[in-house]
Amino acid sequence: MSKKNKPDQFGFVFSTNPDFQFQQEPEEAAADLPHDKQPLKIWLDRKQRKGKEVTLITGFAGSDEALGELARALKTKCGVGGSVKDGEILLQGDHRDKVLAFLLDKGYSKAKKAGG
């Protein structure tokens, strides 16, 4: 579907009320939580990746810039490629132990492994 045919991001499409006025709520900026309050989960994931393993870090609450900086530091520490998608950090390969040790050293005390 092309961009011009998609409904707006707020899901409002049509109203039968002739007096209806659409009011957009202002977006609040994501506040960066302190490192010791971040409930990060470290997963090993293979779904929809043709059997290849990725380390998935979820639960980050903060700005996109801070998430990007954390992802960059993790990729450098593990020496792998990766990306940031939908508020999650993806690292190529199984690096759960390295990532957990790195996050605990950086002060993310609520970080833990999740899954099997």
Secondary structure as GFF3:
##gff-version 3
##sequence-region A 1 116
A	DSSP	three_ten_helix	3	5	.	.	.	ID=ss1
A	DSSP	three_ten_helix	35	37	.	.	.	ID=ss2
A	DSSP	beta_strand	41	45	.	.	.	ID=ss3
A	DSSP	beta_strand	54	58	.	.	.	ID=ss4
A	DSSP	alpha_helix	64	78	.	.	.	ID=ss5
A	DSSP	beta_strand	82	85	.	.	.	ID=ss6
A	DSSP	beta_strand	88	92	.	.	.	ID=ss7
A	DSSP	alpha_helix	96	105	.	.	.	ID=ss8
A	DSSP	beta_strand	112	113	.	.	.	ID=ss9
###
